[in-house]
Amino acid sequence: MLQNPRHQEGQGLVEYALILVLVAVVVIVILALLGPAIGNIFSNIINSLNPTATQMAAPTPTPSS
């Protein structure tokens, strides 16, 4: 039985779409798990480059006498 070539082309597109969805789900899961750690790394880099910015943003309280 002969198959319609358009059907085969559509099947290939569906396979590519499923692979793309799978890759997107994997990337989202990885970012959800590693997101806070990556944010902390960037915060540490920014703080090491400009340590006075953190002191200005969160001033240390002075003890009352």
Beta strands, then each sheet from edge to edge (+ up, - down):
end
